[in-house]
Amino acid sequence: MGRPKNMVVAQSGGPSCVINSTLRGIVEAARESSEIGSIYGGHHGIEGVLKEELIDLSAQSSEEIALLRFTPAAGSIGTCRYKLKSWQNEDFDRVIEIFKAHDIGYFLYIGGNDSMDTANKVAALGQERGLDLIGVGVPKTIDNDVGDSEFKLIDHTPGYGSCAKYWMHMVQNANEENAGSSPADPVLVLQAMGRKIGFIPAAARLADPNREMPLQIYLAERKVTLEQVADNVNDQLKRDGRAMLVVSEGLDVGDLGEVKDSFGHTSFGASQLTVAQLIVNYLNSTGLAAKGAARCNVSGTDQRNSIGYASVVDLDEAYEVGVKALQLAAAGESGFMSTILRKPGSTYGVTYDKVPLPEVANSERTFPEKWISADGLDVSNDFVDYCKPLVGDTMVSLPMENGRQRLARLKPLFAEQKLGKYVPQADRSKAPA
């Protein structure tokens, strides 16, 4: 048996309720593996690797690592939105230099589509340069857009189940608000995350599987005009006296003064106007078929970091997919992503497997057309059957201390820096002279 090599694990993209549960699974499994030496966390993803900012996870207490299960978002080791693009040769060279300097033999990257692309590029580059490097991707995204539309590469991504659970409860609560205040505020528009895919707003249907609420769901896949929305709302008001809309943040209803992030994706939370506000402004300016006004509720990053609404199923699966990724790495299986596949049959169950990174890198599944109603205002029972097991039947129980949540608090212990300072290529135009 050869000498154990060290490992770097890092995170990229938007965080979730369960991303740290995956990190915990990786770290705890690595501590049990004879193949893994020291465990480092890239501070703020691949940017931390480039800057040689490597958090020593081996030096953290078992108690704090265990508390990662109940710690949302990415405050543990941080995340980034920095993408290694093909022209950034110096960045790729730097990654290899860092790995050589710290005797890194394993690189695990937790993230979505772009992160799987980075994991794939780094794994391939290591092999090209003759470095004994194992690269493994670990899935994460609340959008559930990694993989294929036939769900053969991955059934669902860790993070989605908790976001779906959040929206199930938000719509239940919003319905109470709307029902009670409808004489003055008959229309409530709620905006959910989802730039181009409708899995998150679709989860609103879990709040009302029997379709008793005056609920309309607008997915990013179905472009509508403001006039069409107004007609739909007024028809609902004539029937029920009130209406609730759940809309994708990426619903195409006109110009929002969009702002782009470093990946080139629209950053709706930073744009000048939201879809929900645009719809509300239009409805109130043209008039409603009931007295009162429309109002909106735009959820922000709370839909991906509200640990109190986390799905226990999601937390468990996120942990296990992290364990699976570590097992793949320890077995020398480079160039794969750990994955979750649903077992056939009516009783929900999953298996953990692997899929080649090139097949999932930069992949982007679409929301099945067959799951969208003919009028584009609802989703089918088949979607409900797919999504319901992911949210579970219980609420998470959180550790508390003096009335506050007890969150993991990793010590700021870093590996000794062995190379000179480095500014990532894409950041150089922003660096001070």
NORFENDA-V842431 format. One record per helix or strand of 3 or more residues. SS is the DSSP state (H for helix, E for strand). FROM is the first residue (numbers start at 1). LEN is the number of residues. If there is no record, write none. Layout:
<<SS FROM LEN> <SS FROM LEN>>
This chain:
<<E 5 7> <H 19 13> <E 36 7> <H 45 6> <E 54 3> <H 62 9> <H 89 13> <E 104 8> <H 113 16> <E 134 6> <H 160 22> <E 187 6> <H 199 10> <E 215 4> <H 226 15> <E 243 6> <H 268 3> <H 275 12> <E 294 5> <H 302 4> <H 307 3> <H 312 19> <E 336 7> <E 350 7> <H 357 4> <H 369 3> <H 381 11> <H 425 3>>
